[in-house]
Amino acid sequence: MNGEEEFFDAVTGFDSDNSSGEFSEANQKVTGMIDLDTSKNNRIGKTGERPSQENGIQKHRTSLPAPMFSRSDFSVWTILKKCVGLELSKITMPIAFNEPLSFLQRITEYMEHVYLIHRASCQPQPLERMQSVAAFAVSAVASQWERTGKPFNPLLGETYELIREDLGFRFISEQVSHHPPISAFHSEGLNHDFLFHGSIYPKLKFWGKSVEAEPRGTITLELLKHNEAYTWTNPTCCVHNVIIGKLWIEQYGTVEILNHRTGHKCVLHFKPCGLFGKELHKVEGHIQDKK
């Protein structure tokens, strides 16, 4: 490798710049827009000031300290046309297409609507619990629909920990494999009411004008009070207009959520956008009774 270390992106499959470059990942990672700067090792912000408190409760920021620049001046085509015939996973993408957070941090956005898990844990009937779990499964991918930038790829063995006492959970994620890139995560309720864990390693397909990420890895939610375990896999994600035009994201496919104790199954259909985009971001679902 000629003395230079290469890093493989867990989301797009592209190799990012080597660690010795001006924009190395170690120097560029900052926290995201959903209050991620709360771990023990990240108590002090970029300016050296500690997060403010109100009535003894730590307040979390709701936006980044600097505005995001426009990506309209950058074109993927100017890069890809120089890489005709090369392996897609070896193409180096400019830092302009990265979000200022790592993929391990972005996984924590699954917990943005953790109240749905708490609600499911309190529901007395299994069908009511399934409804809340299905809503949580949909909400976990909701933040991706307008996110055209890719997170920085984690280093092998890198970890990220987040504790939200106000929302009642702790979360830790780790990059457990380099090739293929696999990110694993584990979360638990501070009141010992649930466990949420899984792994993510999407399979990428380049279709010329779009990049499709086929989900791999099973996600599991355990409701400890009811001794129930639910499993599912995320829908397929596709980024359109990677060559020219405005980038936009579509999610489609069937997600099956199975309650392994009762046998109930919820089937969610993430509908393709269609010719005029009327079905974009629409989800239909139904619950099947146990056999």
C-alpha positions as a Markdown table, in Angstrom:
| # | Residue | x | y | z |
|---|---|---|---|---|
| 1 | Met | 0.0 | 0.0 | 0.0 |
| 2 | Asn | 3.1 | 2.2 | -0.4 |
| 3 | Gly | 3.1 | 3.3 | 3.2 |
| 4 | Glu | -0.3 | 4.9 | 3.1 |
| 5 | Glu | -3.2 | 3.5 | 5.1 |
| 6 | Glu | -6.6 | 3.1 | 3.2 |
| 7 | Phe | -10.0 | 3.3 | 4.8 |
| 8 | Phe | -13.1 | 1.8 | 3.4 |
| 9 | Asp | -16.4 | 3.7 | 3.8 |
| 10 | Ala | -19.2 | 1.7 | 5.5 |
| 11 | Val | -22.0 | 3.6 | 3.7 |
| 12 | Thr | -20.9 | 4.3 | 0.1 |
| 13 | Gly | -18.2 | 1.7 | -0.3 |
| 14 | Phe | -15.7 | 4.3 | -1.5 |
| 15 | Asp | -12.2 | 4.6 | -0.1 |
| 16 | Ser | -11.8 | 8.0 | 1.6 |
| 17 | Asp | -8.6 | 10.0 | 1.8 |
| 18 | Asn | -5.8 | 8.4 | 3.7 |
| 19 | Ser | -5.2 | 9.3 | 7.3 |
| 20 | Ser | -2.2 | 11.4 | 6.7 |
| 21 | Gly | -4.0 | 13.8 | 4.5 |
| 22 | Glu | -5.1 | 17.3 | 5.3 |
| 23 | Phe | -8.7 | 16.2 | 5.9 |
| 24 | Ser | -8.1 | 13.1 | 7.9 |
| 25 | Glu | -11.0 | 11.5 | 9.7 |
| 26 | Ala | -9.4 | 11.8 | 13.1 |
| 27 | Asn | -9.2 | 15.6 | 12.6 |
| 28 | Gln | -12.6 | 16.2 | 11.0 |
| 29 | Lys | -15.1 | 14.3 | 13.1 |
| 30 | Val | -17.6 | 16.5 | 15.0 |
| 31 | Thr | -21.0 | 15.6 | 16.4 |
| 32 | Gly | -24.2 | 15.5 | 14.4 |
| 33 | Met | -27.4 | 17.4 | 14.6 |
| 34 | Ile | -29.4 | 15.2 | 17.0 |
| 35 | Asp | -27.6 | 16.0 | 20.2 |
| 36 | Leu | -24.8 | 13.5 | 19.9 |
| 37 | Asp | -22.2 | 15.3 | 21.9 |
| 38 | Thr | -23.1 | 13.8 | 25.3 |
| 39 | Ser | -20.6 | 11.0 | 25.8 |
| 40 | Lys | -18.3 | 11.1 | 28.8 |
| 41 | Asn | -15.3 | 11.8 | 26.6 |
| 42 | Asn | -17.0 | 14.6 | 24.7 |
| 43 | Arg | -18.3 | 16.8 | 27.5 |
| 44 | Ile | -16.2 | 19.8 | 26.4 |
| 45 | Gly | -17.2 | 21.4 | 23.1 |
| 46 | Lys | -15.1 | 22.7 | 20.2 |
| 47 | Thr | -14.6 | 26.0 | 22.0 |
| 48 | Gly | -13.6 | 24.4 | 25.3 |
| 49 | Glu | -16.8 | 25.4 | 27.0 |
| 50 | Arg | -18.9 | 22.8 | 28.7 |
| 51 | Pro | -22.6 | 22.3 | 27.7 |
| 52 | Ser | -24.9 | 24.7 | 29.4 |
| 53 | Gln | -27.3 | 23.4 | 32.1 |
| 54 | Glu | -30.8 | 24.4 | 33.1 |
| 55 | Asn | -32.3 | 23.4 | 36.5 |
| 56 | Gly | -29.5 | 20.8 | 36.8 |
| 57 | Ile | -30.3 | 19.2 | 33.5 |
| 58 | Gln | -27.7 | 19.3 | 30.7 |
| 59 | Lys | -29.0 | 21.1 | 27.6 |
| 60 | His | -28.0 | 19.7 | 24.2 |
| 61 | Arg | -27.3 | 21.6 | 21.1 |
| 62 | Thr | -29.8 | 21.3 | 18.2 |
| 63 | Ser | -27.5 | 22.5 | 15.4 |
| 64 | Leu | -23.9 | 22.4 | 14.4 |
| 65 | Pro | -21.6 | 25.3 | 15.4 |
| 66 | Ala | -21.0 | 26.2 | 11.7 |
| 67 | Pro | -23.4 | 26.3 | 8.8 |
| 68 | Met | -23.2 | 23.6 | 6.1 |
| 69 | Phe | -21.9 | 24.7 | 2.7 |
| 70 | Ser | -23.7 | 23.9 | -0.5 |
| 71 | Arg | -22.7 | 20.8 | -2.5 |
| 72 | Ser | -24.1 | 22.3 | -5.7 |
| 73 | Asp | -20.6 | 23.4 | -6.9 |
| 74 | Phe | -19.3 | 19.8 | -6.7 |
| 75 | Ser | -20.1 | 17.0 | -9.2 |
| 76 | Val | -19.6 | 13.3 | -8.8 |
| 77 | Trp | -19.3 | 13.0 | -12.5 |
| 78 | Thr | -16.1 | 15.0 | -12.6 |
| 79 | Ile | -14.6 | 12.3 | -10.4 |
| 80 | Leu | -16.2 | 9.2 | -11.9 |
| 81 | Lys | -15.3 | 10.1 | -15.5 |
| 82 | Lys | -11.7 | 9.8 | -14.6 |
| 83 | Cys | -12.2 | 6.4 | -13.0 |
| 84 | Val | -13.8 | 4.5 | -15.9 |
| 85 | Gly | -12.9 | 0.8 | -15.6 |
| 86 | Leu | -11.7 | 1.1 | -12.0 |
| 87 | Glu | -13.2 | -0.9 | -9.1 |
| 88 | Leu | -16.0 | 1.2 | -7.5 |
| 89 | Ser | -14.7 | 0.5 | -3.9 |
| 90 | Lys | -11.3 | 2.1 | -4.8 |
| 91 | Ile | -12.6 | 5.5 | -5.9 |
| 92 | Thr | -11.6 | 8.3 | -3.6 |
| 93 | Met | -14.5 | 10.8 | -3.0 |
| 94 | Pro | -13.8 | 14.4 | -2.0 |
| 95 | Ile | -14.5 | 15.5 | 1.6 |
| 96 | Ala | -17.2 | 17.8 | 0.3 |
| 97 | Phe | -19.6 | 14.9 | 0.2 |
| 98 | Asn | -19.1 | 14.0 | 3.8 |
| 99 | Glu | -21.2 | 14.9 | 6.8 |
| 100 | Pro | -19.3 | 16.2 | 9.9 |
| 101 | Leu | -19.9 | 12.9 | 11.8 |
| 102 | Ser | -18.9 | 9.3 | 11.6 |
| 103 | Phe | -21.2 | 6.4 | 10.7 |
| 104 | Leu | -21.0 | 5.1 | 14.3 |
| 105 | Gln | -22.5 | 8.4 | 15.4 |
| 106 | Arg | -25.1 | 8.4 | 12.8 |
| 107 | Ile | -26.4 | 5.0 | 13.9 |
| 108 | Thr | -27.4 | 6.6 | 17.2 |
| 109 | Glu | -30.1 | 8.5 | 15.3 |
| 110 | Tyr | -32.0 | 5.2 | 15.5 |
| 111 | Met | -32.8 | 6.3 | 19.1 |
| 112 | Glu | -34.3 | 9.7 | 18.2 |
| 113 | His | -37.8 | 8.3 | 18.8 |
| 114 | Val | -36.9 | 6.0 | 21.7 |
| 115 | Tyr | -40.2 | 7.0 | 23.3 |
| 116 | Leu | -41.9 | 4.5 | 21.0 |
| 117 | Ile | -39.9 | 1.7 | 22.6 |
| 118 | His | -40.9 | 2.9 | 26.1 |
| 119 | Arg | -44.5 | 3.1 | 24.8 |
| 120 | Ala | -44.3 | -0.5 | 23.5 |
| 121 | Ser | -43.0 | -1.7 | 26.8 |
| 122 | Cys | -46.0 | -0.3 | 28.6 |
| 123 | Gln | -48.6 | -1.7 | 26.2 |
| 124 | Pro | -50.6 | -4.6 | 27.7 |
| 125 | Gln | -51.6 | -6.3 | 24.4 |
| 126 | Pro | -49.2 | -7.8 | 21.9 |
| 127 | Leu | -50.8 | -6.2 | 18.9 |
| 128 | Glu | -50.5 | -2.8 | 20.5 |
| 129 | Arg | -46.8 | -3.5 | 21.2 |
| 130 | Met | -46.3 | -4.5 | 17.6 |
| 131 | Gln | -47.8 | -1.3 | 16.4 |
| 132 | Ser | -45.4 | 0.8 | 18.5 |
| 133 | Val | -42.4 | -1.4 | 17.4 |
| 134 | Ala | -43.4 | -1.0 | 13.8 |
| 135 | Ala | -43.6 | 2.8 | 14.2 |
| 136 | Phe | -40.1 | 2.7 | 15.8 |
| 137 | Ala | -38.7 | 0.6 | 12.9 |
| 138 | Val | -40.0 | 3.2 | 10.4 |
| 139 | Ser | -38.8 | 6.2 | 12.4 |
| 140 | Ala | -35.3 | 4.7 | 12.6 |
| 141 | Val | -34.8 | 5.4 | 8.9 |
| 142 | Ala | -36.8 | 8.6 | 8.7 |
| 143 | Ser | -33.7 | 10.9 | 9.2 |
| 144 | Gln | -32.1 | 9.5 | 6.0 |
| 145 | Trp | -34.7 | 10.7 | 3.6 |
| 146 | Glu | -33.1 | 14.2 | 3.1 |
| 147 | Arg | -29.5 | 13.2 | 3.9 |
| 148 | Thr | -27.4 | 13.1 | 0.7 |
| 149 | Gly | -24.1 | 13.5 | 2.5 |
| 150 | Lys | -22.2 | 10.4 | 3.7 |
| 151 | Pro | -20.7 | 10.1 | 7.2 |
| 152 | Phe | -17.0 | 9.5 | 7.6 |
| 153 | Asn | -16.1 | 5.8 | 7.7 |
| 154 | Pro | -15.0 | 4.5 | 11.1 |
| 155 | Leu | -11.6 | 2.9 | 11.7 |
| 156 | Leu | -11.5 | -0.7 | 12.5 |
| 157 | Gly | -12.0 | -1.1 | 16.3 |
| 158 | Glu | -13.4 | 2.4 | 16.7 |
| 159 | Thr | -16.2 | 2.9 | 19.2 |
| 160 | Tyr | -18.7 | 5.5 | 20.0 |
| 161 | Glu | -20.8 | 5.8 | 23.2 |
| 162 | Leu | -23.8 | 7.9 | 23.9 |
| 163 | Ile | -25.7 | 8.2 | 27.2 |
| 164 | Arg | -29.0 | 10.1 | 27.3 |
| 165 | Glu | -30.3 | 10.1 | 30.9 |
| 166 | Asp | -33.1 | 12.4 | 29.8 |
| 167 | Leu | -34.3 | 9.9 | 27.2 |
| 168 | Gly | -33.5 | 6.9 | 29.3 |
| 169 | Phe | -31.0 | 4.9 | 27.3 |
| 170 | Arg | -27.3 | 4.3 | 26.7 |
| 171 | Phe | -25.9 | 3.4 | 23.4 |
| 172 | Ile | -22.5 | 2.0 | 22.1 |
| 173 | Ser | -21.4 | 1.2 | 18.6 |
| 174 | Glu | -18.2 | -0.3 | 17.2 |
| 175 | Gln | -16.6 | -0.9 | 13.8 |
| 176 | Val | -16.1 | -4.7 | 14.0 |
| 177 | Ser | -14.9 | -5.4 | 10.4 |
| 178 | His | -12.9 | -3.6 | 7.7 |
| 179 | His | -13.6 | -5.8 | 4.6 |
| 180 | Pro | -16.6 | -6.1 | 4.5 |
| 181 | Pro | -17.3 | -3.0 | 6.5 |
| 182 | Ile | -19.6 | -4.0 | 9.4 |
| 183 | Ser | -20.8 | -1.7 | 12.2 |
| 184 | Ala | -22.3 | -3.3 | 15.3 |
| 185 | Phe | -24.4 | -1.5 | 18.0 |
| 186 | His | -26.0 | -2.2 | 21.4 |
| 187 | Ser | -28.4 | -0.1 | 23.4 |
| 188 | Glu | -30.2 | -0.6 | 26.6 |
| 189 | Gly | -32.8 | 1.2 | 28.6 |
| 190 | Leu | -31.6 | 2.9 | 31.8 |
| 191 | Asn | -34.7 | 1.4 | 33.5 |
| 192 | His | -33.8 | -2.1 | 32.2 |
| 193 | Asp | -36.9 | -2.2 | 30.1 |
| 194 | Phe | -35.4 | -2.9 | 26.7 |
| 195 | Leu | -32.4 | -4.1 | 24.7 |
| 196 | Phe | -31.7 | -2.9 | 21.1 |
| 197 | His | -28.9 | -4.3 | 19.1 |
| 198 | Gly | -27.8 | -5.4 | 15.7 |
| 199 | Ser | -25.2 | -4.9 | 12.9 |
| 200 | Ile | -25.2 | -3.0 | 9.6 |
| 201 | Tyr | -23.3 | -3.9 | 6.5 |
| 202 | Pro | -25.0 | -2.7 | 3.3 |
| 203 | Lys | -24.2 | -4.3 | -0.1 |
| 204 | Leu | -23.7 | -1.5 | -2.7 |
| 205 | Lys | -24.7 | -1.6 | -6.3 |
| 206 | Phe | -23.8 | 1.2 | -8.8 |
| 207 | Trp | -26.4 | 1.6 | -11.6 |
| 208 | Gly | -24.8 | 4.4 | -13.5 |
| 209 | Lys | -27.1 | 7.2 | -12.4 |
| 210 | Ser | -27.8 | 5.9 | -8.9 |
| 211 | Val | -26.2 | 4.0 | -6.0 |
| 212 | Glu | -28.3 | 1.3 | -4.3 |
| 213 | Ala | -27.6 | 0.1 | -0.8 |
| 214 | Glu | -29.1 | -3.3 | -0.1 |
| 215 | Pro | -29.4 | -3.8 | 3.7 |
| 216 | Arg | -27.6 | -6.7 | 5.3 |
| 217 | Gly | -27.7 | -7.5 | 9.0 |
| 218 | Thr | -30.5 | -8.2 | 11.5 |
| 219 | Ile | -31.8 | -5.6 | 14.0 |
| 220 | Thr | -33.3 | -6.9 | 17.2 |
| 221 | Leu | -35.4 | -5.2 | 19.9 |
| 222 | Glu | -36.1 | -7.0 | 23.2 |
| 223 | Leu | -38.8 | -5.9 | 25.5 |
| 224 | Leu | -37.6 | -7.4 | 28.8 |
| 225 | Lys | -40.8 | -6.9 | 30.7 |
| 226 | His | -42.8 | -9.0 | 28.2 |
| 227 | Asn | -39.9 | -11.4 | 27.4 |
| 228 | Glu | -40.4 | -10.6 | 23.7 |
| 229 | Ala | -37.8 | -10.2 | 20.9 |
| 230 | Tyr | -38.6 | -8.5 | 17.6 |
| 231 | Thr | -36.3 | -8.7 | 14.5 |
| 232 | Trp | -36.3 | -7.0 | 11.2 |
| 233 | Thr | -34.0 | -5.7 | 8.4 |
| 234 | Asn | -34.0 | -2.1 | 7.1 |
| 235 | Pro | -35.4 | -1.3 | 3.6 |
| 236 | Thr | -33.3 | -0.7 | 0.5 |
| 237 | Cys | -31.9 | 2.8 | 0.1 |
| 238 | Cys | -31.1 | 4.3 | -3.3 |
| 239 | Val | -29.4 | 7.7 | -4.0 |
| 240 | His | -30.4 | 9.1 | -7.3 |
| 241 | Asn | -28.7 | 11.6 | -9.7 |
| 242 | Val | -25.2 | 10.8 | -8.6 |
| 243 | Ile | -23.9 | 11.8 | -12.0 |
| 244 | Ile | -25.8 | 15.0 | -12.7 |
| 245 | Gly | -28.8 | 16.8 | -11.2 |
| 246 | Lys | -30.1 | 17.2 | -7.6 |
| 247 | Leu | -29.4 | 14.3 | -5.3 |
| 248 | Trp | -32.4 | 12.7 | -3.7 |
| 249 | Ile | -33.0 | 9.5 | -1.7 |
| 250 | Glu | -35.6 | 6.8 | -2.1 |
| 251 | Gln | -36.3 | 3.9 | 0.2 |
| 252 | Tyr | -38.2 | 0.9 | -0.9 |
| 253 | Gly | -38.8 | -2.8 | -0.3 |
| 254 | Thr | -40.6 | -4.9 | 2.3 |
| 255 | Val | -39.7 | -5.0 | 6.0 |
| 256 | Glu | -41.0 | -7.9 | 8.1 |
| 257 | Ile | -41.1 | -7.4 | 11.8 |
| 258 | Leu | -41.4 | -10.7 | 13.7 |
| 259 | Asn | -42.4 | -11.2 | 17.3 |
| 260 | His | -40.6 | -14.4 | 18.2 |
| 261 | Arg | -42.6 | -15.1 | 21.3 |
| 262 | Thr | -46.1 | -14.7 | 20.0 |
| 263 | Gly | -45.5 | -15.4 | 16.3 |
| 264 | His | -47.2 | -12.1 | 15.2 |
| 265 | Lys | -45.7 | -10.5 | 12.1 |
| 266 | Cys | -45.9 | -6.9 | 10.8 |
| 267 | Val | -45.3 | -6.4 | 7.1 |
| 268 | Leu | -44.3 | -2.9 | 6.0 |
| 269 | His | -44.1 | -1.9 | 2.4 |
| 270 | Phe | -41.9 | 1.0 | 1.6 |
| 271 | Lys | -43.4 | 2.1 | -1.7 |
| 272 | Pro | -41.3 | 3.1 | -4.8 |
| 273 | Cys | -41.7 | 6.7 | -5.7 |
| 274 | Gly | -43.4 | 6.0 | -9.1 |
| 275 | Leu | -43.3 | 8.0 | -12.3 |
| 276 | Phe | -44.3 | 11.3 | -10.7 |
| 277 | Gly | -43.0 | 10.8 | -7.2 |
| 278 | Lys | -46.5 | 10.6 | -5.6 |
| 279 | Glu | -45.6 | 7.5 | -3.6 |
| 280 | Leu | -42.3 | 8.8 | -2.3 |
| 281 | His | -41.7 | 8.1 | 1.4 |
| 282 | Lys | -45.0 | 6.4 | 1.8 |
| 283 | Val | -45.3 | 3.2 | 3.9 |
| 284 | Glu | -48.1 | 0.7 | 4.1 |
| 285 | Gly | -48.3 | -2.1 | 6.6 |
| 286 | His | -50.5 | -4.8 | 8.1 |
| 287 | Ile | -50.2 | -7.2 | 11.0 |
| 288 | Gln | -50.5 | -10.9 | 10.5 |
| 289 | Asp | -51.9 | -13.0 | 13.3 |
| 290 | Lys | -49.8 | -15.8 | 14.7 |
| 291 | Lys | -50.2 | -19.2 | 13.0 |
